[in-house]
């Protein structure tokens, strides 16, 4: 039994195996160990989850019952009143929440946790829309996840009206009012995602006969101007400053150094770095392949000595053991690929701040902008820059002409002189 690998006290084992969750904790222990958690961390996670087990036992929850977010929320509302902790309460709750999150992840894989809030009235409507997107629009898994996230925001706003009957009552004015109010609080990317989600949702409703009006046309198009902004990237000196500030004696430092080296050397997108697979590094031919992203083209580029050394250092001395083919993994168990673009952005922002560099944007794209700007300053053609960046259309690369200040000086008009009458 796996619990015996973490605990030896018979009373502790008996306590863990009792209650509504008792039958699951052996499997949870196995799951933690197979995901690379150290035994000391396994003991802490199991001890923290036992508090949830005790809470559910007080509420007489049946063993094997599917848990919902409301069950977890109720636990954290009531737990502070009866918990016993030696340190600050806030720090203790943070540790318990971290353990509960791991347990919820395990339950999700077992089909024993429903991520949708229990009793949400819009759940059938959301499920039907996602199924329609998958079968009729052939949406990818990432697209479905994004659509679910944004449609949930809209349906929660509808509240009790988030039903077939409630959707049928929607008017173009109501749709427009929601979107405009939402757009004032978020950035350009979130506006676009909400816009696409609402339009496809109302096309789904029209296709199913839930609405009779073309409500997708009621979603406003907020005007944006292509090439309106100037790319803001890191200079070569700033990028090297970031690299020099990374401590390569630690496993995290070796990973982050390799990531930053790739961004600096090739100007690839953060998503391409996260998706990089072991077989895409051709050590024999000194080449590296970055798969196409955002409708662009694959980029097969020379593997430079600096990049090769940083990758080898990470792969040989810092990468956790894993069967996953992706190169870069999380630094803490369970070891897995970096899950979201925000996780990579957080790494880059941390490294830029640590280097003492203050720029408006601190995501992975600042290396891409800096790379393209350097190529332009070195006299490379827009076609060459587009090929290296993986742009399918040359027009996408035009924005970098706005930072070619030397060329702009040649076409600038002279300052008009004052003419006295």
Buried (B, 14 or more C-beta within 10 A) or exposed (E): EBBEEBBEEEEBBEBBBBBBBBEBBBBBBBBBBEBBBEEEBBBBBBBBBBBBBBBBBEEEBEEEEEBBBEBBEBBBEEBEEEBEEEEEEEEBBEBBBEBBEBBBBBBEEEEBBBEBBEEBBBBEBBEBBBEBBBEEBEBEEEBBEBBBEBBBBBBEEBEEBBBBEBBBEBEBEBBBEBBEEBBEEEEEEBBBBBBBBBBBBBBBBBEBEBBEBEBBEBBBEEEEEEEEEEBBBBEBEBBEBBBEBBEBEEBBBBBBBBBBBBBBBBBBBBBBBBBBEEEBBEEEEEEBBBBEBEEBBEBEBEBBEEBBEBBBBBBEEBBBEBEEEBBBBBBEBBBBBBEEBEBBBBBBBEBBEEBEBEEEBBBBBBBBBBBBBBBBBEEBEBEBBBBBBBBEEEEBBBBBEBBBEEEEEEEEEEEEEEEEE
